[in-house]
Amino acid sequence: MATSARRPDAGRSSGPPPAELRLDAEVYSEAAIERARRAFDGLATIAVRRSGRYHLVRFSKVSPDAAARLPDEFGNYALSCLLVHP
């Protein structure tokens, strides 16, 4: 199976969290990503677009309390949406 979520700065231990998350379109459905976007809407402005085989999720105006974990939690939530609402 292809990598499901990648952070552009994976492996770095310092610096700001990534502004963009790449989710493999072969794994993540548009419906699951949209459910996650609605669920996380109060923590950031979230824009989603398709680029080749990936959904690119861009975060802006991120709540300082959520900034460090938001991309990972967003990806996990979108994945759980696939399991709960296939």
N, C-alpha and C positions, 0 to 999 in steps of 0.2 A: 504494500500500500504506500502511496506517496505521502510525503510529509504533509500533515494537515494544517499546521500553523507555523509560521516562521516570523520571528521578530528580526528586523534588520540589524539590531545591535546585539543579537544573541552572543553570549560569551563575555560581554562587558559587565563589569561589576559596578561601574559608576556612570554618572551622566543622567540626563533626562530620559524618561521612558520613550519608546518609539512613538512617532506620530502616526504610523501606519502599520497595519497588520495584514499579512497576506494569507488568505485561506484558500486551500485547494478546492476548485469548483467540482472536482470529481468526488469529493467527500462531503462538502458543505452545500446544502441546497439554498437557493435564494430565500425560500420561506423561513428556514431556520435562522438565517442571518437577519432577516427582517424582524423576526420575533425577538432576537437578542438586541437588535438596535432599539426596538421599542422599550425593552426592559431596562436598558442602560441609558436611555435618553436623558434622565435627570442628572447624570454624572458628567456628560460631555455632549458636544455637538458631534454627531457621527454621520459621516457620509460614506456611502458604499458605491463602488463602481466595478465593472468587470474589466479585466485586462488579461487577455489570453486565457490561460487555464486557471487564473486566480480571481478571487474576489478581493479587491483592495478596500480595506476598511480604514478610513482616516479619522482620527480623533483630534478635536480642537476644543478650546474652552473647557479643558478637563478640570474637574473638581480636584483641588490639591490633596484631599483625603483619599482619592481613588487613583491618582496618577500612576503610582508605582505598580499597581496590580491590574489596572483596567484592561490592557490588551490581552493578557493571559486569561483573565476571568471572562472577558467577552468571548474568546475562542472556546473556552470550556463550556460556557452557557449555550453557545450556538450548537456545539456538538451534542449537548444533552437534549436540545430541542429535537435533534434527529432521532434520538432514542425514545423520547416521550411522544412525539408527534411525527412519525415517519412520513 
